[in-house]
Amino acid sequence: SQKIEQNSEALNIQEGKTATLTCNYTNYSPAYLQWYRQDPGRGPVFLLLIRENEKEKRKERLKVTFDTTLKQSLFHITASQPADSATYLCALLLRSNTGKLIFGQGTTLQVKP
Amino acid sequence: EAGVTQFPSHSVIEKGQTVTLRCDPISGHDNLYWYRRVMGKEIKFLLHFVKESKQDESGMPNNRFLAERTGGTYSTLKVQPAELEDSGVYFCASNNRGLGGNTIYFGEGSWLTVV
């Protein structure tokens, strides 16, 4: 069956450390993998997109890796801050320009000062 | 520039009643999407408009849900009659086609509670 899995348990880390979140998927061949941030009571906010032929993408303190052989993406936040505390969602886009995202359940990150 | 706006932000209705949710996409965006998240589940795709045409409605749960986008601007999602399992948050999203078309902008959601 097709599924996307993110760590259901909350991730608690100390301020200044690197947070690493995992997204695994099975029986999908996504063209793109995206990461979103969602704060309580708010809508998802787009963070990063990585294409199937890319291994790594960076944006400021964020880094995403994509391994299509392992069917896994890792999302890293370096020098984490309490303001980074939120739920992070992984989403697959199977075809370009369709907008039909397939979301994981998300992982909640708590950064302690 | 205004983002994707949704109305109402919260709604509590009784089972059997009708609710209409509205979404105003970012100006100029041809693509408009509806998603929803029910309690304890992941966000799921409902449907996709390109301008006023339904491009993909494969995620619509049943015929109690009706989405429209007359004139290709704002969209409405009507639930009639509402059932308890329809409770959740309904997100609208939009983007442009072509370059950058894979970045999707979400609204804050319309939180629906059916009692």
Interface residues (C-beta under 8 A of the other chain):
Chain A: I4 Y32 Q34 Y36 G41 R42 G43 P44 V45 F46 L49 L89 L93 S96 N97 T98 G99 K100 L101 I102 F103 G104 Q105 G106
Chain B: V4 N31 Y33 Y35 K41 E42 I43 K44 F45 H48 Q55 D56 G59 F91 A93 N95 R97 G98 G101 N102 T103 I104 Y105 F106 G107 E108 G109
